[in-house]
């Protein structure tokens, strides 16, 4: 499943691979994955 998220390193939105749903310390859910372009770890906060 390809998700699009903002990559801090590429400074643009890229496809995210190896996505995995995680719950952050504040209880909010996020998707964690890697940028398909540079491999940097990235997060996408899931909506309200
Ligand atoms: Zn990137």
mmCIF file of the protein (N, C-alpha, C, O) and its ligand, coordinates in Angstrom:
data_MODEL
# 
_entry.id   MODEL 
# 
loop_
_entity.id 
_entity.type 
_entity.pdbx_number_of_molecules 
1 polymer     1 
2 non-polymer 1 
# 
_entity_poly.entity_id                      1 
_entity_poly.type                           'polypeptide(L)' 
_entity_poly.nstd_linkage                   no 
_entity_poly.nstd_monomer                   no 
_entity_poly.pdbx_seq_one_letter_code       
;(UNK)(UNK)(UNK)(UNK)(UNK)(UNK)(UNK)(UNK)(UNK)(UNK)(UNK)(UNK)(UNK)(UNK)(UNK)(UNK)
(UNK)(UNK)(UNK)(UNK)(UNK)(UNK)(UNK)(UNK)(UNK)(UNK)(UNK)(UNK)(UNK)(UNK)(UNK)(UNK)
(UNK)(UNK)(UNK)(UNK)(UNK)(UNK)(UNK)(UNK)(UNK)(UNK)(UNK)(UNK)(UNK)(UNK)(UNK)(UNK)
;
_entity_poly.pdbx_seq_one_letter_code_can   XXXXXXXXXXXXXXXXXXXXXXXXXXXXXXXXXXXXXXXXXXXXXXXX 
_entity_poly.pdbx_strand_id                 A 
# 
loop_
_entity_poly_seq.entity_id 
_entity_poly_seq.num 
_entity_poly_seq.mon_id 
_entity_poly_seq.hetero 
1 1  UNK n 
1 2  UNK n 
1 3  UNK n 
1 4  UNK n 
1 5  UNK n 
1 6  UNK n 
1 7  UNK n 
1 8  UNK n 
1 9  UNK n 
1 10 UNK n 
1 11 UNK n 
1 12 UNK n 
1 13 UNK n 
1 14 UNK n 
1 15 UNK n 
1 16 UNK n 
1 17 UNK n 
1 18 UNK n 
1 19 UNK n 
1 20 UNK n 
1 21 UNK n 
1 22 UNK n 
1 23 UNK n 
1 24 UNK n 
1 25 UNK n 
1 26 UNK n 
1 27 UNK n 
1 28 UNK n 
1 29 UNK n 
1 30 UNK n 
1 31 UNK n 
1 32 UNK n 
1 33 UNK n 
1 34 UNK n 
1 35 UNK n 
1 36 UNK n 
1 37 UNK n 
1 38 UNK n 
1 39 UNK n 
1 40 UNK n 
1 41 UNK n 
1 42 UNK n 
1 43 UNK n 
1 44 UNK n 
1 45 UNK n 
1 46 UNK n 
1 47 UNK n 
1 48 UNK n 
# 
loop_
_struct_asym.id 
_struct_asym.entity_id 
A 1 
B 2 
# 
loop_
_chem_comp.id 
_chem_comp.type 
_chem_comp.mon_nstd_flag 
UNK 'L-peptide linking' . 
ZN  non-polymer         . 
# 
_pdbx_entity_nonpoly.entity_id   2 
_pdbx_entity_nonpoly.name        ? 
_pdbx_entity_nonpoly.comp_id     ZN 
# 
_pdbx_nonpoly_scheme.asym_id         B 
_pdbx_nonpoly_scheme.entity_id       2 
_pdbx_nonpoly_scheme.mon_id          ZN 
_pdbx_nonpoly_scheme.ndb_seq_num     1 
_pdbx_nonpoly_scheme.pdb_seq_num     101 
_pdbx_nonpoly_scheme.auth_seq_num    101 
_pdbx_nonpoly_scheme.pdb_mon_id      ZN 
_pdbx_nonpoly_scheme.auth_mon_id     ZN 
_pdbx_nonpoly_scheme.pdb_strand_id   A 
_pdbx_nonpoly_scheme.pdb_ins_code    . 
# 
loop_
_atom_site.group_PDB 
_atom_site.id 
_atom_site.type_symbol 
_atom_site.label_atom_id 
_atom_site.label_alt_id 
_atom_site.label_comp_id 
_atom_site.label_asym_id 
_atom_site.label_entity_id 
_atom_site.label_seq_id 
_atom_site.pdbx_PDB_ins_code 
_atom_site.Cartn_x 
_atom_site.Cartn_y 
_atom_site.Cartn_z 
_atom_site.occupancy 
_atom_site.B_iso_or_equiv 
_atom_site.pdbx_formal_charge 
_atom_site.auth_seq_id 
_atom_site.auth_comp_id 
_atom_site.auth_asym_id 
_atom_site.auth_atom_id 
_atom_site.pdbx_PDB_model_num 
ATOM   1   N  N  . UNK A 1 1  ? 0.859   -1.195 0.000  1.00 0.00 ? 1   UNK A N  1 
ATOM   2   C  CA . UNK A 1 1  ? 0.000   0.000  0.000  1.00 0.00 ? 1   UNK A CA 1 
ATOM   3   C  C  . UNK A 1 1  ? 0.890   1.239  0.000  1.00 0.00 ? 1   UNK A C  1 
ATOM   4   O  O  . UNK A 1 1  ? 1.670   1.450  0.928  1.00 0.00 ? 1   UNK A O  1 
ATOM   5   N  N  . UNK A 1 2  ? 0.772   2.038  -1.022 1.00 0.00 ? 2   UNK A N  1 
ATOM   6   C  CA . UNK A 1 2  ? 1.608   3.243  -1.121 1.00 0.00 ? 2   UNK A CA 1 
ATOM   7   C  C  . UNK A 1 2  ? 0.921   4.414  -0.454 1.00 0.00 ? 2   UNK A C  1 
ATOM   8   O  O  . UNK A 1 2  ? -0.233  4.730  -0.746 1.00 0.00 ? 2   UNK A O  1 
ATOM   9   N  N  . UNK A 1 3  ? 1.637   5.041  0.431  1.00 0.00 ? 3   UNK A N  1 
ATOM   10  C  CA . UNK A 1 3  ? 1.139   6.230  1.110  1.00 0.00 ? 3   UNK A CA 1 
ATOM   11  C  C  . UNK A 1 3  ? 2.043   7.390  0.728  1.00 0.00 ? 3   UNK A C  1 
ATOM   12  O  O  . UNK A 1 3  ? 3.245   7.221  0.523  1.00 0.00 ? 3   UNK A O  1 
ATOM   13  N  N  . UNK A 1 4  ? 1.456   8.546  0.640  1.00 0.00 ? 4   UNK A N  1 
ATOM   14  C  CA . UNK A 1 4  ? 2.252   9.728  0.340  1.00 0.00 ? 4   UNK A CA 1 
ATOM   15  C  C  . UNK A 1 4  ? 2.430   10.526 1.621  1.00 0.00 ? 4   UNK A C  1 
ATOM   16  O  O  . UNK A 1 4  ? 1.466   10.811 2.331  1.00 0.00 ? 4   UNK A O  1 
ATOM   17  N  N  . UNK A 1 5  ? 3.672   10.880 1.906  1.00 0.00 ? 5   UNK A N  1 
ATOM   18  C  CA . UNK A 1 5  ? 3.958   11.659 3.104  1.00 0.00 ? 5   UNK A CA 1 
ATOM   19  C  C  . UNK A 1 5  ? 5.057   12.662 2.798  1.00 0.00 ? 5   UNK A C  1 
ATOM   20  O  O  . UNK A 1 5  ? 5.769   12.542 1.801  1.00 0.00 ? 5   UNK A O  1 
ATOM   21  N  N  . UNK A 1 6  ? 5.180   13.638 3.660  1.00 0.00 ? 6   UNK A N  1 
ATOM   22  C  CA . UNK A 1 6  ? 6.198   14.660 3.450  1.00 0.00 ? 6   UNK A CA 1 
ATOM   23  C  C  . UNK A 1 6  ? 7.548   14.177 3.952  1.00 0.00 ? 6   UNK A C  1 
ATOM   24  O  O  . UNK A 1 6  ? 7.686   13.800 5.116  1.00 0.00 ? 6   UNK A O  1 
ATOM   25  N  N  . UNK A 1 7  ? 8.535   14.190 3.084  1.00 0.00 ? 7   UNK A N  1 
ATOM   26  C  CA . UNK A 1 7  ? 9.879   13.781 3.477  1.00 0.00 ? 7   UNK A CA 1 
ATOM   27  C  C  . UNK A 1 7  ? 10.695  15.012 3.850  1.00 0.00 ? 7   UNK A C  1 
ATOM   28  O  O  . UNK A 1 7  ? 10.831  15.941 3.054  1.00 0.00 ? 7   UNK A O  1 
ATOM   29  N  N  . UNK A 1 8  ? 11.235  15.014 5.063  1.00 0.00 ? 8   UNK A N  1 
ATOM   30  C  CA . UNK A 1 8  ? 12.010  16.154 5.554  1.00 0.00 ? 8   UNK A CA 1 
ATOM   31  C  C  . UNK A 1 8  ? 13.302  16.319 4.751  1.00 0.00 ? 8   UNK A C  1 
ATOM   32  O  O  . UNK A 1 8  ? 13.800  17.431 4.573  1.00 0.00 ? 8   UNK A O  1 
ATOM   33  N  N  . UNK A 1 9  ? 13.820  15.221 4.282  1.00 0.00 ? 9   UNK A N  1 
ATOM   34  C  CA . UNK A 1 9  ? 15.094  15.266 3.581  1.00 0.00 ? 9   UNK A CA 1 
ATOM   35  C  C  . UNK A 1 9  ? 14.922  15.696 2.124  1.00 0.00 ? 9   UNK A C  1 
ATOM   36  O  O  . UNK A 1 9  ? 15.677  16.530 1.622  1.00 0.00 ? 9   UNK A O  1 
ATOM   37  N  N  . UNK A 1 10 ? 13.928  15.123 1.452  1.00 0.00 ? 10  UNK A N  1 
ATOM   38  C  CA . UNK A 1 10 ? 13.663  15.514 0.065  1.00 0.00 ? 10  UNK A CA 1 
ATOM   39  C  C  . UNK A 1 10 ? 12.958  16.864 -0.004 1.00 0.00 ? 10  UNK A C  1 
ATOM   40  O  O  . UNK A 1 10 ? 12.917  17.495 -1.060 1.00 0.00 ? 10  UNK A O  1 
ATOM   41  N  N  . UNK A 1 11 ? 12.405  17.302 1.121  1.00 0.00 ? 11  UNK A N  1 
ATOM   42  C  CA . UNK A 1 11 ? 11.634  18.551 1.198  1.00 0.00 ? 11  UNK A CA 1 
ATOM   43  C  C  . UNK A 1 11 ? 10.469  18.567 0.221  1.00 0.00 ? 11  UNK A C  1 
ATOM   44  O  O  . UNK A 1 11 ? 10.145  19.598 -0.369 1.00 0.00 ? 11  UNK A O  1 
ATOM   45  N  N  . UNK A 1 12 ? 9.850   17.412 0.063  1.00 0.00 ? 12  UNK A N  1 
ATOM   46  C  CA . UNK A 1 12 ? 8.650   17.324 -0.759 1.00 0.00 ? 12  UNK A CA 1 
ATOM   47  C  C  . UNK A 1 12 ? 7.906   16.047 -0.398 1.00 0.00 ? 12  UNK A C  1 
ATOM   48  O  O  . UNK A 1 12 ? 8.404   15.213 0.357  1.00 0.00 ? 12  UNK A O  1 
ATOM   49  N  N  . UNK A 1 13 ? 6.712   15.912 -0.947 1.00 0.00 ? 13  UNK A N  1 
ATOM   50  C  CA . UNK A 1 13 ? 5.930   14.712 -0.688 1.00 0.00 ? 13  UNK A CA 1 
ATOM   51  C  C  . UNK A 1 13 ? 6.429   13.582 -1.568 1.00 0.00 ? 13  UNK A C  1 
ATOM   52  O  O  . UNK A 1 13 ? 6.633   13.746 -2.771 1.00 0.00 ? 13  UNK A O  1 
ATOM   53  N  N  . UNK A 1 14 ? 6.618   12.441 -0.945 1.00 0.00 ? 14  UNK A N  1 
ATOM   54  C  CA . UNK A 1 14 ? 7.106   11.273 -1.675 1.00 0.00 ? 14  UNK A CA 1 
ATOM   55  C  C  . UNK A 1 14 ? 6.298   10.049 -1.252 1.00 0.00 ? 14  UNK A C  1 
ATOM   56  O  O  . UNK A 1 14 ? 5.544   10.100 -0.281 1.00 0.00 ? 14  UNK A O  1 
ATOM   57  N  N  . UNK A 1 15 ? 6.457   8.973  -1.974 1.00 0.00 ? 15  UNK A N  1 
ATOM   58  C  CA . UNK A 1 15 ? 5.811   7.718  -1.591 1.00 0.00 ? 15  UNK A CA 1 
ATOM   59  C  C  . UNK A 1 15 ? 6.554   7.123  -0.400 1.00 0.00 ? 15  UNK A C  1 
ATOM   60  O  O  . UNK A 1 15 ? 7.777   7.216  -0.292 1.00 0.00 ? 15  UNK A O  1 
ATOM   61  N  N  . UNK A 1 16 ? 5.791   6.519  0.472  1.00 0.00 ? 16  UNK A N  1 
ATOM   62  C  CA . UNK A 1 16 ? 6.358   5.916  1.669  1.00 0.00 ? 16  UNK A CA 1 
ATOM   63  C  C  . UNK A 1 16 ? 6.227   4.401  1.555  1.00 0.00 ? 16  UNK A C  1 
ATOM   64  O  O  . UNK A 1 16 ? 5.164   3.882  1.214  1.00 0.00 ? 16  UNK A O  1 
ATOM   65  N  N  . UNK A 1 17 ? 7.323   3.699  1.847  1.00 0.00 ? 17  UNK A N  1 
ATOM   66  C  CA . UNK A 1 17 ? 7.279   2.233  1.798  1.00 0.00 ? 17  UNK A CA 1 
ATOM   67  C  C  . UNK A 1 17 ? 7.416   1.662  3.209  1.00 0.00 ? 17  UNK A C  1 
ATOM   68  O  O  . UNK A 1 17 ? 7.720   2.377  4.164  1.00 0.00 ? 17  UNK A O  1 
ATOM   69  N  N  . UNK A 1 18 ? 7.185   0.362  3.308  1.00 0.00 ? 18  UNK A N  1 
ATOM   70  C  CA . UNK A 1 18 ? 7.285   -0.330 4.608  1.00 0.00 ? 18  UNK A CA 1 
ATOM   71  C  C  . UNK A 1 18 ? 6.440   0.366  5.668  1.00 0.00 ? 18  UNK A C  1 
ATOM   72  O  O  . UNK A 1 18 ? 6.862   0.514  6.815  1.00 0.00 ? 18  UNK A O  1 
ATOM   73  N  N  . UNK A 1 19 ? 5.255   0.785  5.278  1.00 0.00 ? 19  UNK A N  1 
ATOM   74  C  CA . UNK A 1 19 ? 4.402   1.512  6.222  1.00 0.00 ? 19  UNK A CA 1 
ATOM   75  C  C  . UNK A 1 19 ? 3.887   0.602  7.318  1.00 0.00 ? 19  UNK A C  1 
ATOM   76  O  O  . UNK A 1 19 ? 3.632   -0.586 7.123  1.00 0.00 ? 19  UNK A O  1 
ATOM   77  N  N  . UNK A 1 20 ? 3.749   1.212  8.469  1.00 0.00 ? 20  UNK A N  1 
ATOM   78  C  CA . UNK A 1 20 ? 3.314   0.456  9.635  1.00 0.00 ? 20  UNK A CA 1 
ATOM   79  C  C  . UNK A 1 20 ? 2.589   1.438  10.539 1.00 0.00 ? 20  UNK A C  1 
ATOM   80  O  O  . UNK A 1 20 ? 3.064   2.553  10.757 1.00 0.00 ? 20  UNK A O  1 
ATOM   81  N  N  . UNK A 1 21 ? 1.443   1.030  11.064 1.00 0.00 ? 21  UNK A N  1 
ATOM   82  C  CA . UNK A 1 21 ? 0.675   1.939  11.912 1.00 0.00 ? 21  UNK A CA 1 
ATOM   83  C  C  . UNK A 1 21 ? 1.226   1.893  13.327 1.00 0.00 ? 21  UNK A C  1 
ATOM   84  O  O  . UNK A 1 21 ? 1.445   0.814  13.878 1.00 0.00 ? 21  UNK A O  1 
ATOM   85  N  N  . UNK A 1 22 ? 1.446   3.041  13.903 1.00 0.00 ? 22  UNK A N  1 
ATOM   86  C  CA . UNK A 1 22 ? 1.981   3.118  15.257 1.00 0.00 ? 22  UNK A CA 1 
ATOM   87  C  C  . UNK A 1 22 ? 1.137   4.097  16.067 1.00 0.00 ? 22  UNK A C  1 
ATOM   88  O  O  . UNK A 1 22 ? 0.467   4.966  15.507 1.00 0.00 ? 22  UNK A O  1 
ATOM   89  N  N  . UNK A 1 23 ? 1.177   3.949  17.380 1.00 0.00 ? 23  UNK A N  1 
ATOM   90  C  CA . UNK A 1 23 ? 0.505   4.894  18.254 1.00 0.00 ? 23  UNK A CA 1 
ATOM   91  C  C  . UNK A 1 23 ? 1.577   5.702  18.975 1.00 0.00 ? 23  UNK A C  1 
ATOM   92  O  O  . UNK A 1 23 ? 2.488   5.145  19.587 1.00 0.00 ? 23  UNK A O  1 
ATOM   93  N  N  . UNK A 1 24 ? 1.454   6.994  18.894 1.00 0.00 ? 24  UNK A N  1 
ATOM   94  C  CA . UNK A 1 24 ? 2.470   7.854  19.509 1.00 0.00 ? 24  UNK A CA 1 
ATOM   95  C  C  . UNK A 1 24 ? 2.175   8.041  20.993 1.00 0.00 ? 24  UNK A C  1 
ATOM   96  O  O  . UNK A 1 24 ? 1.112   7.665  21.488 1.00 0.00 ? 24  UNK A O  1 
ATOM   97  N  N  . UNK A 1 25 ? 3.143   8.631  21.687 1.00 0.00 ? 25  UNK A N  1 
ATOM   98  C  CA . UNK A 1 25 ? 3.025   8.826  23.134 1.00 0.00 ? 25  UNK A CA 1 
ATOM   99  C  C  . UNK A 1 25 ? 1.758   9.563  23.532 1.00 0.00 ? 25  UNK A C  1 
ATOM   100 O  O  . UNK A 1 25 ? 1.176   9.284  24.581 1.00 0.00 ? 25  UNK A O  1 
ATOM   101 N  N  . UNK A 1 26 ? 1.331   10.497 22.704 1.00 0.00 ? 26  UNK A N  1 
ATOM   102 C  CA . UNK A 1 26 ? 0.130   11.266 23.021 1.00 0.00 ? 26  UNK A CA 1 
ATOM   103 C  C  . UNK A 1 26 ? -1.156  10.554 22.635 1.00 0.00 ? 26  UNK A C  1 
ATOM   104 O  O  . UNK A 1 26 ? -2.241  11.129 22.721 1.00 0.00 ? 26  UNK A O  1 
ATOM   105 N  N  . UNK A 1 27 ? -1.033  9.305  22.210 1.00 0.00 ? 27  UNK A N  1 
ATOM   106 C  CA . UNK A 1 27 ? -2.219  8.518  21.905 1.00 0.00 ? 27  UNK A CA 1 
ATOM   107 C  C  . UNK A 1 27 ? -2.717  8.637  20.480 1.00 0.00 ? 27  UNK A C  1 
ATOM   108 O  O  . UNK A 1 27 ? -3.661  7.953  20.085 1.00 0.00 ? 27  UNK A O  1 
ATOM   109 N  N  . UNK A 1 28 ? -2.088  9.499  19.713 1.00 0.00 ? 28  UNK A N  1 
ATOM   110 C  CA . UNK A 1 28 ? -2.528  9.650  18.333 1.00 0.00 ? 28  UNK A CA 1 
ATOM   111 C  C  . UNK A 1 28 ? -1.876  8.582  17.467 1.00 0.00 ? 28  UNK A C  1 
ATOM   112 O  O  . UNK A 1 28 ? -0.781  8.095  17.749 1.00 0.00 ? 28  UNK A O  1 
ATOM   113 N  N  . UNK A 1 29 ? -2.584  8.241  16.414 1.00 0.00 ? 29  UNK A N  1 
ATOM   114 C  CA . UNK A 1 29 ? -2.053  7.223  15.516 1.00 0.00 ? 29  UNK A CA 1 
ATOM   115 C  C  . UNK A 1 29 ? -1.298  7.873  14.369 1.00 0.00 ? 29  UNK A C  1 
ATOM   116 O  O  . UNK A 1 29 ? -1.629  8.970  13.920 1.00 0.00 ? 29  UNK A O  1 
ATOM   117 N  N  . UNK A 1 30 ? -0.293  7.178  13.918 1.00 0.00 ? 30  UNK A N  1 
ATOM   118 C  CA . UNK A 1 30 ? 0.520   7.676  12.814 1.00 0.00 ? 30  UNK A CA 1 
ATOM   119 C  C  . UNK A 1 30 ? 0.978   6.503  11.970 1.00 0.00 ? 30  UNK A C  1 
ATOM   120 O  O  . UNK A 1 30 ? 0.972   5.356  12.417 1.00 0.00 ? 30  UNK A O  1 
ATOM   121 N  N  . UNK A 1 31 ? 1.368   6.800  10.764 1.00 0.00 ? 31  UNK A N  1 
ATOM   122 C  CA . UNK A 1 31 ? 1.979   5.796  9.915  1.00 0.00 ? 31  UNK A CA 1 
ATOM   123 C  C  . UNK A 1 31 ? 3.474   6.058  9.899  1.00 0.00 ? 31  UNK A C  1 
ATOM   124 O  O  . UNK A 1 31 ? 3.927   7.191  9.733  1.00 0.00 ? 31  UNK A O  1 
ATOM   125 N  N  . UNK A 1 32 ? 4.209   5.008  10.071 1.00 0.00 ? 32  UNK A N  1 
ATOM   126 C  CA . UNK A 1 32 ? 5.651   5.110  10.077 1.00 0.00 ? 32  UNK A CA 1 
ATOM   127 C  C  . UNK A 1 32 ? 6.154   4.352  8.856  1.00 0.00 ? 32  UNK A C  1 
ATOM   128 O  O  . UNK A 1 32 ? 5.658   3.268  8.550  1.00 0.00 ? 32  UNK A O  1 
ATOM   129 N  N  . UNK A 1 33 ? 7.121   4.910  8.169  1.00 0.00 ? 33  UNK A N  1 
ATOM   130 C  CA . UNK A 1 33 ? 7.630   4.226  6.989  1.00 0.00 ? 33  UNK A CA 1 
ATOM   131 C  C  . UNK A 1 33 ? 8.928   4.837  6.520  1.00 0.00 ? 33  UNK A C  1 
ATOM   132 O  O  . UNK A 1 33 ? 9.566   5.615  7.229  1.00 0.00 ? 33  UNK A O  1 
ATOM   133 N  N  . UNK A 1 34 ? 9.305   4.473  5.320  1.00 0.00 ? 34  UNK A N  1 
ATOM   134 C  CA . UNK A 1 34 ? 10.547  4.993  4.756  1.00 0.00 ? 34  UNK A CA 1 
ATOM   135 C  C  . UNK A 1 34 ? 10.278  5.638  3.416  1.00 0.00 ? 34  UNK A C  1 
ATOM   136 O  O  . UNK A 1 34 ? 9.432   5.183  2.647  1.00 0.00 ? 34  UNK A O  1 
ATOM   137 N  N  . UNK A 1 35 ? 10.997  6.688  3.153  1.00 0.00 ? 35  UNK A N  1 
ATOM   138 C  CA . UNK A 1 35 ? 10.890  7.382  1.876  1.00 0.00 ? 35  UNK A CA 1 
ATOM   139 C  C  . UNK A 1 35 ? 11.425  6.467  0.768  1.00 0.00 ? 35  UNK A C  1 
ATOM   140 O  O  . UNK A 1 35 ? 12.525  5.926  0.882  1.00 0.00 ? 35  UNK A O  1 
ATOM   141 N  N  . UNK A 1 36 ? 10.649  6.298  -0.291 1.00 0.00 ? 36  UNK A N  1 
ATOM   142 C  CA . UNK A 1 36 ? 11.108  5.441  -1.394 1.00 0.00 ? 36  UNK A CA 1 
ATOM   143 C  C  . UNK A 1 36 ? 12.237  6.102  -2.177 1.00 0.00 ? 36  UNK A C  1 
ATOM   144 O  O  . UNK A 1 36 ? 12.954  5.427  -2.916 1.00 0.00 ? 36  UNK A O  1 
ATOM   145 N  N  . UNK A 1 37 ? 12.402  7.409  -2.023 1.00 0.00 ? 37  UNK A N  1 
ATOM   146 C  CA . UNK A 1 37 ? 13.435  8.127  -2.769 1.00 0.00 ? 37  UNK A CA 1 
ATOM   147 C  C  . UNK A 1 37 ? 14.784  8.066  -2.060 1.00 0.00 ? 37  UNK A C  1 
ATOM   148 O  O  . UNK A 1 37 ? 15.793  7.704  -2.665 1.00 0.00 ? 37  UNK A O  1 
ATOM   149 N  N  . UNK A 1 38 ? 14.800  8.424  -0.770 1.00 0.00 ? 38  UNK A N  1 
ATOM   150 C  CA . UNK A 1 38 ? 16.089  8.519  -0.070 1.00 0.00 ? 38  UNK A CA 1 
ATOM   151 C  C  . UNK A 1 38 ? 16.221  7.533  1.089  1.00 0.00 ? 38  UNK A C  1 
ATOM   152 O  O  . UNK A 1 38 ? 17.311  7.387  1.643  1.00 0.00 ? 38  UNK A O  1 
ATOM   153 N  N  . UNK A 1 39 ? 15.143  6.856  1.464  1.00 0.00 ? 39  UNK A N  1 
ATOM   154 C  CA . UNK A 1 39 ? 15.218  5.866  2.522  1.00 0.00 ? 39  UNK A CA 1 
ATOM   155 C  C  . UNK A 1 39 ? 15.125  6.414  3.933  1.00 0.00 ? 39  UNK A C  1 
ATOM   156 O  O  . UNK A 1 39 ? 15.226  5.659  4.900  1.00 0.00 ? 39  UNK A O  1 
ATOM   157 N  N  . UNK A 1 40 ? 14.933  7.725  4.063  1.00 0.00 ? 40  UNK A N  1 
ATOM   158 C  CA . UNK A 1 40 ? 14.818  8.332  5.376  1.00 0.00 ? 40  UNK A CA 1 
ATOM   159 C  C  . UNK A 1 40 ? 13.507  7.908  6.051  1.00 0.00 ? 40  UNK A C  1 
ATOM   160 O  O  . UNK A 1 40 ? 12.466  7.805  5.401  1.00 0.00 ? 40  UNK A O  1 
ATOM   161 N  N  . UNK A 1 41 ? 13.575  7.671  7.335  1.00 0.00 ? 41  UNK A N  1 
ATOM   162 C  CA . UNK A 1 41 ? 12.373  7.338  8.077  1.00 0.00 ? 41  UNK A CA 1 
ATOM   163 C  C  . UNK A 1 41 ? 11.419  8.521  8.084  1.00 0.00 ? 41  UNK A C  1 
ATOM   164 O  O  . UNK A 1 41 ? 11.845  9.663  8.252  1.00 0.00 ? 41  UNK A O  1 
ATOM   165 N  N  . UNK A 1 42 ? 10.132  8.254  7.904  1.00 0.00 ? 42  UNK A N  1 
ATOM   166 C  CA . UNK A 1 42 ? 9.166   9.337  7.882  1.00 0.00 ? 42  UNK A CA 1 
ATOM   167 C  C  . UNK A 1 42 ? 7.881   8.933  8.590  1.00 0.00 ? 42  UNK A C  1 
ATOM   168 O  O  . UNK A 1 42 ? 7.556   7.752  8.711  1.00 0.00 ? 42  UNK A O  1 
ATOM   169 N  N  . UNK A 1 43 ? 7.156   9.958  9.057  1.00 0.00 ? 43  UNK A N  1 
ATOM   170 C  CA . UNK A 1 43 ? 5.896   9.725  9.730  1.00 0.00 ? 43  UNK A CA 1 
ATOM   171 C  C  . UNK A 1 43 ? 4.802   10.479 9.020  1.00 0.00 ? 43  UNK A C  1 
ATOM   172 O  O  . UNK A 1 43 ? 5.025   11.534 8.426  1.00 0.00 ? 43  UNK A O  1 
ATOM   173 N  N  . UNK A 1 44 ? 3.620   9.918  9.093  1.00 0.00 ? 44  UNK A N  1 
ATOM   174 C  CA . UNK A 1 44 ? 2.457   10.642 8.616  1.00 0.00 ? 44  UNK A CA 1 
ATOM   175 C  C  . UNK A 1 44 ? 1.419   10.546 9.719  1.00 0.00 ? 44  UNK A C  1 
ATOM   176 O  O  . UNK A 1 44 ? 1.000   9.453  10.101 1.00 0.00 ? 44  UNK A O  1 
ATOM   177 N  N  . UNK A 1 45 ? 1.014   11.681 10.218 1.00 0.00 ? 45  UNK A N  1 
ATOM   178 C  CA . UNK A 1 45 ? 0.015   11.700 11.280 1.00 0.00 ? 45  UNK A CA 1 
ATOM   179 C  C  . UNK A 1 45 ? -1.342  11.400 10.670 1.00 0.00 ? 45  UNK A C  1 
ATOM   180 O  O  . UNK A 1 45 ? -1.727  12.013 9.674  1.00 0.00 ? 45  UNK A O  1 
ATOM   181 N  N  . UNK A 1 46 ? -2.056  10.476 11.252 1.00 0.00 ? 46  UNK A N  1 
ATOM   182 C  CA . UNK A 1 46 ? -3.374  10.139 10.738 1.00 0.00 ? 46  UNK A CA 1 
ATOM   183 C  C  . UNK A 1 46 ? -4.387  11.160 11.238 1.00 0.00 ? 46  UNK A C  1 
ATOM   184 O  O  . UNK A 1 46 ? -4.282  11.664 12.356 1.00 0.00 ? 46  UNK A O  1 
ATOM   185 N  N  . UNK A 1 47 ? -5.349  11.448 10.408 1.00 0.00 ? 47  UNK A N  1 
ATOM   186 C  CA . UNK A 1 47 ? -6.357  12.475 10.699 1.00 0.00 ? 47  UNK A CA 1 
ATOM   187 C  C  . UNK A 1 47 ? -7.128  12.250 11.980 1.00 0.00 ? 47  UNK A C  1 
ATOM   188 O  O  . UNK A 1 47 ? -7.122  11.167 12.565 1.00 0.00 ? 47  UNK A O  1 
ATOM   189 N  N  . UNK A 1 48 ? -7.780  13.297 12.385 1.00 0.00 ? 48  UNK A N  1 
ATOM   190 C  CA . UNK A 1 48 ? -8.539  13.367 13.641 1.00 0.00 ? 48  UNK A CA 1 
ATOM   191 C  C  . UNK A 1 48 ? -9.526  12.214 13.795 1.00 0.00 ? 48  UNK A C  1 
ATOM   192 O  O  . UNK A 1 48 ? -10.234 12.138 14.798 1.00 0.00 ? 48  UNK A O  1 
HETATM 193 ZN ZN . ZN  B 2 .  ? 13.138  11.353 0.957  1.00 0.00 ? 101 ZN  A ZN 1 
# 
